[in-house]
């Protein structure tokens, strides 16, 4: 789908805040609300836009995220499709993606303890162990998302993120139901959510504001098909050494200023940093990596590049995790 300047600005605004009214976006872009609505529907129809994300800080609810990097073997196309569908149906699985490189599949899993993680992973491995040639598990410490500045040539270095210290947000059934619906449909109105969960619109609005104030809900953004949006989606796994807090902040600041670095993930494992890079092609990726490794040569020891060609699921919260045992 060919994008013009207006399209890029619309997508940029949805990336910054996916719940802002279309009328507000229309004023910023200089089009009518109806034109914005038509264009957004086209993004969805063409598959450029998969949907939207309500980003929930699961650490505030007592959960830790883990990534599982899997190398598949002896798996037919139909069997792989079945595996992906099965993983996507698991409420403890946040993200499922297919990639090329050292691994074939990446999944993000949330658990309240290593015991719960063991149960989740054991079920996966018991079912599909014959097809797992290799797998590697990392613990996610935190994640930061930077606006897709490349869409409009913006210079802003704003960041939003999740993870870090565990919190103790106390949520009742209404809060959980609202979170569940927002993660199912990020742009749902308070009236629509109220009708679904049998509560008043005023209560829904009040609870949404409370969830945002407590930083349980961190932000709302779009979920694009990156390969259709710009060309290619790469995940670079970086091994770091001789790190300290100052150097970590320097890396974060640097990444926030780079137009093609959209996410960074701090992790514990064989690598300590994930760079999510959205670029036109491998040459553009090579330039981003070259600049990063030159800037941080004192702390960067090695890196691995994965090419993510499909994302099958991305949903932070499902109410079933509180009613269903892992």
N, C-alpha and C positions, 0 to 999 in steps of 0.2 A: 504494500500500500504506500503510495507516494504521499509524503507529508509536506504541507506548506508551512509558512511561518506561523499562521494562526493555529494549525494543528499542534505544532511543537509547544506553543505557549499554553494551550489547553492542557496538554499532557503534563507539562511542567507544573501547572497549578494543581492538578489532581495528584501529582507526586508529592507536592508540599502539604496538601490537605485534601484528602479525598472526600471529606464530608462538607466542604464548603458549597453553598448553594450554586446552582448553575447560573443564576442571575448575577451573582457576585463575579464568577468567572467571566461572564459575558461582558460586564463593565470593564474588567481588566484587559480583555482581549479586543474589545471593540466590535463585538458581534451581538446579535440578538440571542435571547435565551433559547429560542427555537433552533437557531443555527447551531448553538453549542450542543443541544440535545441530539440533533441529527448527526453531528460529527461523532459524538461519543457512541451513539448506537452503531455507527459504521466501524469504529475501532473494535467494538465487541463482535460485530458480525464478521469482520475480516480476521479476527483472532489476534489482532495487534494488542488488544487489551484482554487479559484473561479474567480480570475482575479487580477487586479491591481488597486491601488488607487492613484489619483492625489489629494493630500491634499491641499485644498484651505482654507486660513484663511478668512472666510466670514465676520469677524469683519472689515477687511480692506475694505469691500464693503458695510459696514453699516448694516450688519445683526447680530443678536444674535441667538444663538442656545438654544433650550429648549428641555428637555426630557419629554416625557409623558409615565408614567408607568401605564399600564392598566391591570385590572383583568377581564378576560372574563367570561361570563356565558351563558348558553342556546344557544350554538353555535355549529352547526354541522361541520363536517370536511370540507364539501364543502363550507359552509357559511364562515368559517374562511379563507379558501383559497381565496374566493372572496374579503373578507375584506383586506387581505394582498395584493392582486393584485391591488386593488383600491388605497391603501396607496402608493404602489410602483410607481404608475403612477402619483402621485402628485409631481410636481417639488420642492415644498417647504419642502418635506419630504426627509431628508438626509439618515436616517438609519432606518431599520425595522428589528426587531429580535423577535423570539419566545423563551420563557424561562419557566422554572419550578420554583416554589417557591411562594413568596407572590404576584407576578404578572405573567401574561401570555404573555404579549406583551410589547415591548419597542419600541417607535418611537422617533427619533430626528427630530425636526422641526426648520426651520430657519425663522425668521421674522424681518422686519425692525422696528417694534414697537409693543407694547402690543396690540394696536388696530388691527394690521394685524394678530397677533397671535390669537386674539379672533375670527377673521373671519375664520382662518384656522381650529381652534379647533371646532368652532360652526358647520362648515360643516361636520366634522368627527362625532361629537356627534349627530347631527340631523339625520344622516344616520344610525348610529349604536348604539344609546343610550340604546336600549333594551338589548344589549349584553355586556354592560359595567357595571360590578358590582361595580367597584371602579377604580379610577384613581388618579394619583398624578403627579403634574407638578413641575419640577425643572428648574432653569436657569443655563446654563453652563457658568462658568466664564472663564475657560481655560482648555486645555487638553494637556497632554504630552504623547509622544510615545517613548518607549525604545526598542532598538533592541532585537530581540528574541535570547538572548544570550544562552538560553538552547539548541539551535540547534547545537552549536559548542563548548560549554563550554567557551565562550569568557568572558572577565572580563570588557569590556568597559562600561563606564557609560554615553555615549553620549545620548542626548535627543533632540527631535524635538517636536514642538507643535504648537498650534494655540489658538486663543481667546485672551482675555484681552481687552486692550483699543481699542475703535473703531477708525478706520482709515478713510482716505478719498482718497483712490486710485481712480484716474480718468481713466476709461477705455472706449475705443471707441468700435465700432461694431466689428472691427477686433480682438481686445483683447477678447471680449466676445465669439466670434466664436471659437477662438483658445482654450480658457478655456473649452468651451463646448465639443470640440472634444477630448481634453486631458483627460477630466473626463469620456468620453465615452470609450476611448482607450488610456490608459496611455503610452503604448509603441509605439504609432503611430509616424512615422518619420515626419520631417518637410515637406518633399515632399508629403507624403500622406495627411497630414492636408491641405497643400496648394491646392491640387487638390479638396478637399472637400469644402473648403470655398472660392475658386476662388481668391486666393492671391498668391504671389510669395513665394517660399521656403525661400528666404533671409528675407523677411518681417516676415514670421512665426518665424524663428530663432531669429530675433531681438526682436520681441515681447515676445517670450518665456523667453529670457534672462532678459528682462525688468520686466516681471511678477515675475520671481524668485528673482531679485534684490530688488523689492519692497516688497518681502515676501508675495505677494498675493498667489503665489504658495509656500508652505512651504517645501514640499518634495514629493517624489514618493515612494510608498511601495507596497508590495504584499497584497492581500486579500485572506487568506487561509480559508479552512474549518478547524477551530481549533480542532474540535473533531476528525478529521481524522489525523491531523498533530501530535498531542501529546496525546489526550485522552479526555480532557474536557475543556470547557470554562466557567469560573465563573465570575460573576460580584458581587462584595461585596460593599454594600452601608453602608458607615461608618458615624456615628454621632460623631462630634467633638465638644469640648468645650475648653474654656480657650486658644484659639488660638492667635498667633501673627505672624508677618512676619518671625521671626527667626525660629519658630517652623514649619511653613509652608515650609520653605526652607529645614529644617532638614528632614521632611517627603519626600520631593521631592528627595533629595540626597539619602536617604535610598532606596527609591523605584527604583531609577536608577541603584542601585547596585544589585538588586534582579533578578535572571535569569527568574523567572516565573511571575513577574509583568510586563506586557507589555504596559498597558495604565493606567494613572491616570487622573481623571476628577475632577476639583474643581467645586462645584456647590452651589447654594443657594436653600434652601428648608429644608425638614425634615432631610436630611443628607447633609453633606458638602463635601464628598469625595466619589468617585467611584474608586475602584481598579479592574482592569481587569486582572484576573489571568488565565494563561494557564498552566494546570497541568495534570499529568497522571491520577489522580483519586481523590476521596474525601479525602483520607488519606494525599495525597501530599498537597491538598488545606488546610486541617486542620493545617498542619505544617507551611505553609506560614502565615496563619491568627494568629496562636499562637505566632509566632515570632514578627509579626507586633504589635499585641495588647500588648505584653510584653514590647516591645521597647517604645511604645507610650501610655502606660497605663494612664499617667497623662492627656491626652487630648482625649482619646477614651472612649466614654460612651456606645456605642452599635453598632451592625452591623447586616445587613441582607444579606443572600447569595441567589443569583439567579443563576440558571444553564441555560446558553444560549445554546440551542440545534440546532438552525437554524438562519442564517442571510439571509434575503430575498433581502435586498437592502443596498448598501453603496455607495453613490455618493454625493460628496460635492456640486457640482455646475451643474446647468442646465440653459441654457440661457433663457428658458421660464419664469423664475422668474422675468425677467425685461420686459416681454411683456404680461404677464398674471397676472391679479389681483387675489389676494388670495381669 
